[in-house]
Amino acid sequence: MNRKTKRFGIGAILLLALGAAWIYMADKNYIYKAVVYNFADIDDRDIFDQRKIDAPRKSQPWPLASRYNKVSLPDELVQLHLDIQSVAFLLVHNDSILYEQYWDGYSDESLSNSFSMAKSMVSMLMGIAIKEGHIRSVEQPVADFLPEFKEGNKAKIRIKHLLWMSSGLDWDESYSSPFSVTTEAYYGPDLKKVISRLKAVEAPGLKFSYKSGDTQVLALVLQAATGKSLSQLVEEKLWKPLGAEEDAEWSLDQRDGIEKAYCCFYSNARDFARIGRLYLNNGTWNGDTIVPPAYVKASLTASGLVDANDKQKVDFYGYQWWLIPDYKGQNIFYARGILGQYIIVIPEKNIVMVRLGKERAERIGKHPGEVLAMIDAANKLVP
């Protein structure tokens, strides 16, 4: 080994040692896990602690339509599913399964990551908590539940601001940087610590700025208000009343910790479709009111705030639900996750669709291209 090579080797070792020291001193040991796994995946339940959500003893299986799987998807959608590596596609019409398909070894029982579809479920739980009197209304200050929000501009934040993604908190919604708060929230072991560090840098309720931290704060409010974990709430208020067929799971920040509320609810296409059917029916399920209809209506009403990115008026987002107003004469709403996880509802056609997969296509405006493609296909299948 010559002198130059030796010096280079020593220098590299020193840099690695300094980097490791900085990671330790800065309390960012989660970076090692982020580097190893590189990017979030639909099967990450294998690398995190999970909390189980039990299905009811007596489930409510979906009936099959008379034309079940006798219809054909348009060729362009078939190819799109292959291109973006779909693992599940389900179309429910008039409360019966009209079409379903699975790829890559997945089935109607396979658990897959919801990613940010979980945000819509957290919104549902908030509506239920209000119905049951644990929370007065969406106008209630967050500080009533979380002491760390009692001071400064954070004291101005109300539940509604979190639902609208307009908290003004300094959350960096970055998925590529290992140093972002989003990466720390996903791979790190202490979500409460992450939330406690947030500062209010803008007045709440003025600008829409998509932040997973807003949903995580909502979850902490729910936990404080009800005395129950998110998994307990989902099991009691949604999974069992909706007759889910399979157990589900929710990723935790650590063993016996708290749920990653902004993501990481694991279920299958058939059971995810129940979430869409519940809101399609204005919060009722077989005659029982689960989520107050007035809250459902508010959830599916655009905030009308200013988008922090392009300064346009927000007509595409309500209470943690995405909205497509007047798309070819239809008003559509959907839940979505980062890798193309969707629960899509077309009320005019009484349709609920679920797509789960590993990638997503390019956006068309505010919405992913595959969402519009699936809507167009559904309208062809159900004229």
Sequence and secondary structure as in RCSB ss.txt:
>XXXX:A:sequence
MNRKTKRFGIGAILLLALGAAWIYMADKNYIYKAVVYNFADIDDRDIFDQRKIDAPRKSQPWPLASRYNKVSLPD
ELVQLHLDIQSVAFLLVHNDSILYEQYWDGYSDESLSNSFSMAKSMVSMLMGIAIKEGHIRSVEQPVADFLPEFK
EGNKAKIRIKHLLWMSSGLDWDESYSSPFSVTTEAYYGPDLKKVISRLKAVEAPGLKFSYKSGDTQVLALVLQAA
TGKSLSQLVEEKLWKPLGAEEDAEWSLDQRDGIEKAYCCFYSNARDFARIGRLYLNNGTWNGDTIVPPAYVKASL
TASGLVDANDKQKVDFYGYQWWLIPDYKGQNIFYARGILGQYIIVIPEKNIVMVRLGKERAERIGKHPGEVLAMI
DAANKLVP
>XXXX:A:secstr
  HHHHHHHHHHHHHHHHHHHHHHHTT THHHHHHHH S  TTGGGTS EEEE   SS     B TTTTTS   H
HHHHHHHHTTEEEEEEEETTEEEEEEE TT  TT  EE TTHHHHHHHHHHHHHHHTTSS  TTSBGGGT GGGS
SGGGGG BHHHHHTT   B     SS TTSHHHHHHH S HHHHHHT  B S TTSEE   HHHHHHHHHHHHHH
HSS HHHHHIIIIITTTT SS EEEEBSSTT  B TTS EEE HHHHHHHHHHHHTTTEETTEESS HHHHHHHT
S    EETTT  B  SBSSS EEEEEETTEEEEEEEETTTEEEEEEGGGTEEEEEEES    EETTEEHHHHHHH
HHHHHH  
